Amino acid sequence: MLIIRTITELKKCIKRAGASTSASPRKRGSSNKTIGFVPTMGYLHDGHISLVRAAKKENDFTVVSIFVNPMQFGPNEDLDKYPRDEKKDIALLKKEKVDILFLPGTKELYPGGFKTTVSVKELSGVLCGASRPVHFDGVCTIVCKLFNLVEPDTAYFGQKDGQQLIIIKKMVEDLNLNVKIKAVPTVREKDGLAMSSRNMYLTKEERAQAPVLYQSLLKAKELINNVGATCQAAPTKIINTMRKMILNGTNGKAKIDYIEIRDAKTLDKIKKINGGALIALAVKVGKARLIDNITIQNNNRGLASQKL
């Protein structure tokens, strides 16, 4: 595995590898190797590794980036405290036989005078974007920049960050970026808690309580399915049930940022659930802000089909 810290060296190494996209005649070398790309902020866990394995399985050449992006953190958020373990991350990626690990510093990606921001309007201002107004502009800016540097055929993102996935797909569509976005299912602990780097903030007591978030999502799915194939479920009743479950499961200590049910493609509010709904939540448990979601799909026989 090559560990690269500069843009210049990254471009040279990809060219030397002879990688070029299968969808385009852009020639970086003499062969037509496909590139799979996994952008991360490090402190890797099994969720990240599932993305890496998908990229390796489906491509000839795999690039992973680790960069804690300051542009996506607000002034009172956890940029300075965000968990980092470069040595462990490198060991994990070597074990997975990644071809290139791109490990740039902040000045390498945001040199003096950097003024450009990529923004996906409307989609970025709801759900997590309502309480983190700069977050998705920062995400889109760095992801767009990394796409331009790596020039991957396919980039891999986890479904746990459901809103982020929708926004990045829209950015790629609107800007005609030559990359396919592949969603990989959420990886969970045995008790259902979605894997996240921020889980390390949880105390022992909070960790025991945190699975109630996923349990509330499963309860929402159950309520929706129980309505029946010919009826439509009301979001308000489901959200209220989820809210009660989470507060009861955390002894009233959880701080709910949002619990919302929105259209799974447009993120528009919906009055009735009749398929294609994203059920998403963000909850502060102790110092950890945890997010999770499931998507309910209409399978023409009811609402039983879902992605967890």
Buried (B, 14 or more C-beta within 10 A) or exposed (E): BBBBEEBEBBBEBBEEBBBBBEEEEEEBEEEBBBBBBBBBBBBBBEBBBBBBBBBBEBBBBBBBBBBBBBBBBEEEBBBEEBBBBEEEBBEBBEEBEBBBBBBBEEEBBBEEEEEEEBBBEEBBBBBBBEEBEBBBBBBBBBBBBBBEBBBBBBBBBBBBBBBBBBBBBBBBEEEEBBBBBBBBEBBBBEEBBBBBBBBEBBEEEBBBBBBBBBBBBBBBBEBBBEBEEEBBBBBEEBBEBBBEBBBEBBEEEBEBBBBBBBBBEBBEEBEEBBBBBBBBBBBBBBEBBBBBBBBBBBEEEBBEBBBB
